[in-house]
């Protein structure tokens, strides 16, 4: 018995894919699919650009070995060649341009560089008027440089889309990828180019007055009498002989006729000392001392006399509680003391420690303590300030108020700014430790008051008059048990308001 069966293969044949398109439907041969998907030769020929023969000869001349320039790289030449041909196509002059006599890209680059060198070598002031032709050349050179910078940055986009990663084409807003590819924010997109151009304009606005670059702004004839001095002209030498002069903030170069020389400034300082002792007019004295400091600054005078001026102004400002002016003087004194010009550095170093206590500035306090030498710590004023800081850190208010009554120099003016705050803290501790009441005389002695009346006035100033109880024998006692919560709230409020105007 025989069985006749058709031979069947054990697998189903599948056509191999040759493209990324959809596979052909069943029943359509591969040849038919390829005929439909591949364009005809005529369609391919229509997408090509037929460049004129002069343009092709121009490109060949640009790449010829005899026309190579050592100062122009091949990359720069290619970028400029694309710009020249691209502008010709955009302007519709591709067939009308005289390509055989046109300058090659490398020759155009060399000509631009020569123009920039000529402009940079031109004097800033000259005869006082900037020629219009030079201004136009300067603008053209700036535009050319800006165009060169952009074309070098965006070269990949001009050479073809194949150099752009697919993920950037799909999502141009990929911020995470931008951070990885361009760590420098200035290399991102068009917005950053605008930002960098604004920064460059701002930079040029300040540099044009002090360097030899040709200013792009038209010359202002009103400023001919007082031009901005160049960096190599040195300090101003004053010629004014007037002792008194009001302070005005400088908005232009200082005029030597309104600046007093050093001998006149020395006489001015003696005059101001006598007038301060006689009239004690802080508004007038502060204005005159600021004017004196300004004349020293514009003449670059940094001597022992300069130190004495700033020290005097700082002491007067402390006496009147003007922390803003005090801090300005203290900042300048730090720089002057570093140059070993004399003065009283230990005294003002002690003032800095007390000031940091007032402002609760622990960071700068730690930096200052780390910079102190063994010899500086032994100075009486510095040692007192360090003991004050230590007493507050340990909560030893008995020792703190003893130091307050023994403050050397003018440190008491600084301690007066925060002693009321610390008295509230000490008074809260007394209310916690002594209940239900305590003698007012005890509060007077512990908190450094001069009399019982002064301590009672302090309690009343903070609204605690109801906690003072006068007994039959004329003894006044503070009801600590009832006043504890009240003075705790006052202590918290006192530490919230710390004036740091003009802080160092």
C-alpha positions in Angstrom: 0.0 0.0 0.0 1.5 3.3 -1.1 0.6 6.9 -0.1 1.3 9.7 -2.5 1.8 13.1 -0.6 3.1 16.4 -1.9 6.5 17.3 -0.4 6.1 20.1 2.2 8.8 22.0 3.9 9.1 22.2 7.7 9.1 26.0 7.8 7.4 29.0 6.2 9.7 31.1 4.0 9.8 34.8 5.0 11.2 37.6 2.9 14.2 39.4 4.3 13.6 43.1 5.0 15.9 45.4 3.0 14.5 48.7 4.1 13.0 50.3 7.2 9.6 50.7 5.5 6.5 48.5 6.0 6.9 44.9 4.6 5.0 44.2 1.4 1.5 42.7 1.8 1.1 39.0 0.9 0.7 38.3 -2.8 3.0 41.1 -3.9 6.4 40.1 -5.1 9.6 41.6 -3.8 10.4 43.0 -7.2 7.1 44.9 -7.4 7.7 46.3 -3.9 11.1 47.6 -4.8 9.8 49.1 -8.0 7.2 51.0 -6.0 9.6 52.2 -3.2 12.6 53.2 -5.2 12.4 56.6 -7.0 13.0 56.7 -10.7 16.3 58.1 -12.1 14.5 61.1 -13.4 13.1 62.0 -10.0 16.6 61.7 -8.5 18.1 64.0 -11.1 15.5 66.7 -10.4 16.6 67.0 -6.7 20.3 67.8 -7.6 21.5 71.4 -7.9 23.3 72.3 -11.1 26.0 74.7 -10.1 27.3 77.0 -12.8 30.8 76.3 -14.2 32.3 79.6 -12.8 31.2 78.6 -9.3 32.8 75.2 -9.6 36.0 76.8 -10.8 35.9 79.3 -7.9 35.6 76.4 -5.4 38.5 74.6 -7.2 40.7 77.7 -6.9 39.8 78.0 -3.2 41.1 74.5 -2.5 44.1 74.8 -4.9 47.4 74.2 -3.1 49.0 77.4 -4.6 46.2 79.5 -2.9 46.6 78.1 0.6 47.4 80.6 3.4 49.3 79.5 6.5 47.5 82.0 8.7 44.0 80.7 7.7 43.0 77.2 8.6 41.1 75.0 6.2 38.1 75.0 8.5 37.9 78.8 8.5 38.2 78.8 4.7 35.4 76.2 4.3 33.1 78.1 6.6 33.7 81.4 4.7 33.3 79.7 1.3 29.9 78.4 2.3 28.9 81.9 3.5 30.0 83.5 0.2 28.1 81.0 -2.0 25.1 80.9 0.4 24.8 84.7 0.4 25.0 84.7 -3.4 22.3 82.1 -3.7 20.1 84.0 -1.2 20.6 87.3 -3.0 20.0 85.8 -6.4 23.4 86.8 -7.8 24.7 83.3 -8.3 24.8 83.7 -12.1 25.7 87.4 -12.2 28.7 87.4 -9.8 32.1 87.8 -11.4 33.5 84.6 -10.0 36.8 84.5 -11.9 37.8 87.9 -10.3 36.1 87.4 -6.9 38.3 87.3 -3.8 38.9 83.8 -2.4 37.6 83.0 1.1 41.1 83.0 2.6 41.8 86.4 1.1 38.6 87.8 2.5 39.6 86.6 6.0 43.1 88.2 5.8 41.6 91.5 4.7 39.2 91.5 7.7 42.1 90.8 10.1 44.1 93.7 8.6 41.2 96.1 9.1 40.8 95.0 12.7 44.5 95.5 13.4 44.4 99.0 11.9 41.4 99.9 14.1 43.0 98.6 17.3 46.1 100.6 16.6 44.2 103.9 16.2 44.4 106.3 19.3 41.3 106.6 21.5 41.3 110.4 21.9 43.2 111.6 18.8 42.1 115.1 17.8 38.8 114.7 19.7 36.5 113.6 16.9 36.0 110.1 15.6 35.9 109.8 11.8 32.7 108.4 10.5 34.5 106.0 8.1 36.3 104.5 11.0 33.1 104.1 12.9 31.5 102.3 10.0 34.5 100.1 9.5 34.5 99.3 13.2 30.8 98.3 13.1 31.4 96.1 10.0 34.4 94.4 11.7 32.3 93.7 14.8 29.5 92.3 12.7 32.0 90.1 10.8 33.6 88.8 14.0 30.2 88.1 15.5 29.1 86.3 12.3 32.3 84.3 12.3 31.8 83.3 15.9 28.2 82.1 15.3 29.1 80.3 12.2 31.9 78.4 13.9 29.5 77.4 16.8 26.7 76.4 14.4 28.9 74.7 11.8 27.4 71.3 12.4 23.9 72.6 11.6 25.1 74.2 8.3 27.0 71.2 7.1 24.0 68.9 7.2 21.5 67.3 9.5 23.4 64.0 9.8 25.7 65.5 12.4 22.8 66.4 14.8 21.9 63.5 17.1 18.4 62.1 16.6 17.4 62.8 20.2 18.2 66.5 19.8 16.1 66.6 16.5 13.2 64.9 18.3 13.3 67.2 21.4 15.1 70.5 21.1 13.9 71.4 24.6 16.0 68.6 26.3 17.4 70.6 29.2 19.1 67.6 30.8 21.0 66.7 27.6 22.0 70.3 27.2 23.6 70.3 30.6 25.7 67.3 29.7 26.6 68.4 26.2 27.3 72.0 27.0 28.5 72.5 30.6 29.1 76.2 29.7 25.8 77.9 29.6 27.1 80.4 27.1 27.3 77.6 24.4 23.5 77.1 24.4 21.1 78.2 21.8 20.2 81.6 20.5 19.0 83.0 23.9 22.5 82.6 25.4 24.1 84.3 22.4 21.9 87.3 23.1 22.8 87.2 26.7 26.5 87.0 26.0 26.2 89.9 23.5 24.6 92.1 26.2 27.5 91.2 28.6 30.0 92.0 25.9 28.4 95.4 25.2 28.4 96.2 28.9 32.1 95.1 29.1 33.0 97.3 26.1 31.2 100.3 27.6 33.6 100.2 30.6 36.7 99.2 28.6 36.5 101.9 25.9 37.3 104.7 28.4 40.5 103.1 29.6 42.0 101.2 26.6 43.0 102.0 23.1 40.0 100.5 21.5 38.1 102.8 19.2 34.8 103.8 20.8 31.7 102.9 18.9 29.7 105.8 20.4 29.9 109.2 18.8 32.2 111.7 20.5 30.5 114.0 23.0 32.0 117.4 22.8 30.6 118.4 26.2 33.1 116.0 27.8 36.2 117.5 26.1 37.1 119.5 29.2 37.2 116.5 31.6 38.0 113.3 29.7 38.3 110.0 31.6 41.9 109.5 32.5 43.8 106.6 31.1 45.1 103.9 33.5 48.7 104.9 33.0 48.2 108.6 33.9 48.6 107.9 37.7 46.8 109.5 40.6 45.3 113.0 40.6 47.5 115.8 42.2 45.2 118.3 43.9 45.6 122.1 43.6 42.7 123.3 45.8 43.8 125.4 48.9 40.4 125.6 50.6 40.2 124.0 54.1 36.4 123.3 54.1 34.7 121.5 51.2 31.4 119.7 51.1 31.2 116.0 50.1 29.9 115.1 46.7 29.8 111.7 45.2 32.0 111.5 42.1 30.2 110.8 38.9 33.1 111.5 36.6 36.9 111.9 36.7 38.0 114.2 39.6 39.0 117.7 38.8 42.5 118.6 40.3 41.2 122.2 40.9 38.7 120.8 43.4 41.0 118.3 45.1 43.1 119.4 48.1 46.8 118.3 48.3 48.2 116.5 51.4 49.5 119.7 53.2 46.1 121.3 52.9 44.4 118.1 54.1 46.6 118.0 57.2 45.6 121.6 58.1 42.0 120.6 57.4 42.2 117.7 59.9 43.5 119.9 62.7 40.8 122.5 61.9 38.0 119.8 62.1 39.4 118.5 65.5 39.2 121.9 67.1 35.7 122.6 65.6 34.4 119.2 66.8 35.5 119.8 70.3 34.0 123.3 70.3 30.7 122.8 68.5 30.2 119.0 68.5 28.2 119.2 65.2 28.2 115.6 63.9 26.4 116.3 60.6 28.9 119.0 59.6 32.0 117.0 60.8 30.9 113.8 59.1 30.4 115.6 55.8 33.8 117.2 56.0 35.6 114.0 57.0 34.0 112.1 54.1 35.2 114.9 51.7 38.7 114.6 53.3 38.7 110.8 52.8 37.6 111.3 49.2 40.5 113.6 48.4 42.9 111.0 50.0 41.4 108.3 47.8 41.6 110.0 44.4 45.2 111.0 45.1 46.2 107.4 46.2 47.5 108.7 49.5 48.1 105.8 51.9 50.2 106.9 54.8 50.0 107.2 58.6 48.0 110.4 58.1 45.4 108.4 56.2 45.1 106.0 59.1 44.7 108.8 61.6 41.8 110.3 59.4 39.9 107.0 59.3 40.5 106.3 63.0 39.2 109.8 64.0 36.1 109.4 61.8 35.4 105.9 63.2 35.6 107.1 66.8 33.3 110.0 66.2 30.8 107.7 64.4 30.9 105.4 67.4 30.2 108.2 69.8 27.2 109.2 67.8 26.0 105.6 67.2 26.4 105.8 63.4 27.3 102.2 62.5 27.2 102.8 58.8 30.0 105.3 58.8 31.9 103.3 61.4 31.8 100.2 59.3 33.1 102.0 56.2 36.0 103.3 58.2 36.7 99.9 59.9 36.8 98.2 56.5 39.4 100.7 55.2 41.4 100.5 58.4 41.7 96.7 58.0 43.4 97.2 54.6 45.6 100.0 55.9 46.7 98.1 59.0 47.8 95.2 56.7 50.3 97.6 55.1 51.9 98.3 58.5 51.2 102.1 58.3 50.9 102.6 62.1 47.8 103.6 64.0 46.0 101.6 66.7 45.2 98.2 65.2 44.6 96.5 68.5 42.1 99.0 69.6 40.0 98.6 66.5 40.4 94.9 66.5 38.8 94.9 69.9 36.0 97.0 68.5 35.4 94.4 65.8 35.0 91.7 68.4 32.4 93.7 70.3 30.6 94.6 67.0 30.4 90.9 66.1 28.9 90.3 69.6 26.3 93.0 68.9 25.3 91.5 65.5 25.5 87.9 66.6 27.8 87.2 63.7 29.4 83.9 64.8 31.0 83.1 61.4 33.1 86.3 61.2 33.8 86.1 64.9 35.4 82.6 64.4 37.4 83.9 61.5 38.7 86.8 63.6 39.6 84.6 66.5 41.5 82.3 64.2 43.6 85.2 62.9 44.6 86.5 66.3 48.2 86.0 67.4 49.4 85.4 70.9 50.8 88.9 71.2 47.5 90.4 70.0 45.5 88.4 72.6 47.6 89.9 75.4 46.8 93.5 74.5 44.5 95.0 77.1 41.7 96.1 74.7 41.7 92.8 72.8 41.8 90.7 76.0 38.8 92.6 77.4 36.8 92.0 74.3 37.7 88.3 74.4 36.8 88.0 78.0 33.4 89.7 77.2 32.7 87.2 74.5 33.7 84.3 76.8 31.5 85.5 79.6 28.4 85.6 77.3 29.2 82.3 75.8 29.3 80.7 79.2 26.3 82.6 80.5 28.3 84.3 83.2 26.4 87.5 83.4 27.9 88.5 86.7 31.3 88.6 85.0 29.9 90.2 81.9 28.5 93.3 83.7 31.7 93.7 85.6 33.6 93.8 82.3 30.9 96.3 81.0 31.8 98.7 83.8 35.6 98.4 83.0 35.5 98.8 79.2 38.6 100.5 77.9 38.8 103.2 75.1 35.5 103.7 73.3 34.3 100.1 73.5 31.5 101.1 75.9 29.7 102.8 73.0 29.5 99.5 71.2 28.5 97.6 74.4 25.7 100.1 75.0 24.2 98.8 71.8 23.6 95.3 73.1 23.8 95.6 76.9 20.0 96.1 77.2 19.4 92.9 75.3 21.8 91.0 77.6 20.2 92.5 80.7 16.9 91.0 79.6 18.5 87.6 79.4 20.1 88.0 82.8 16.8 89.2 84.2 15.1 86.1 82.9 17.7 83.9 84.5 17.1 85.8 87.8 13.4 85.2 87.5 14.0 81.5 87.0 16.5 81.2 89.9 15.0 83.4 92.6 11.3 82.9 93.4 8.8 84.3 94.4 10.6 87.7 94.6 14.0 89.4 94.9 15.3 92.7 96.1 15.6 95.4 93.5 19.0 96.3 95.0 20.2 92.8 94.0 19.1 93.4 90.4 20.9 96.8 90.4 24.2 95.2 91.5 24.0 92.2 89.2 22.9 94.0 86.0 25.5 96.8 86.3 23.1 99.7 87.0 24.3 102.8 88.8 21.3 103.1 91.1 18.0 101.5 92.0 16.1 104.2 90.2 17.9 103.3 87.0 17.1 99.6 87.4 13.4 100.4 88.1 13.3 102.6 85.1 14.7 99.7 83.0 11.9 97.4 84.2 9.2 100.0 83.6 10.5 100.8 80.0 9.6 97.2 79.1 6.2 97.4 80.7 7.0 95.5 83.9 6.0 98.2 86.4 3.2 95.9 87.8 5.9 93.5 88.9 7.6 96.0 91.3 6.3 95.8 94.8 7.1 98.4 97.4 7.0 97.1 101.0 6.2 98.9 104.2 9.9 99.6 105.1 10.4 101.3 101.7 12.1 98.3 100.2 11.2 97.6 96.6 11.1 94.0 95.4 10.7 92.4 92.0 8.0 89.7 91.7 10.1 87.2 89.8 7.6 84.4 89.9 5.0 86.5 88.0 7.5 88.3 85.7 9.3 85.3 84.3 7.0 84.7 81.3 6.9 88.5 80.6 10.7 88.9 80.4 11.2 85.7 78.4 9.0 87.2 75.7 10.9 90.5 75.9 14.2 88.6 75.5 13.0 86.8 72.4 11.8 90.1 70.8 15.1 91.8 71.6 17.2 89.2 69.7 15.0 89.5 66.6 15.9 93.2 66.0 19.6 93.6 65.4 20.7 96.6 63.3 23.5 95.5 60.9 23.4 98.6 58.7 26.7 98.9 56.8 27.9 95.6 58.2 31.6 94.8 57.4 
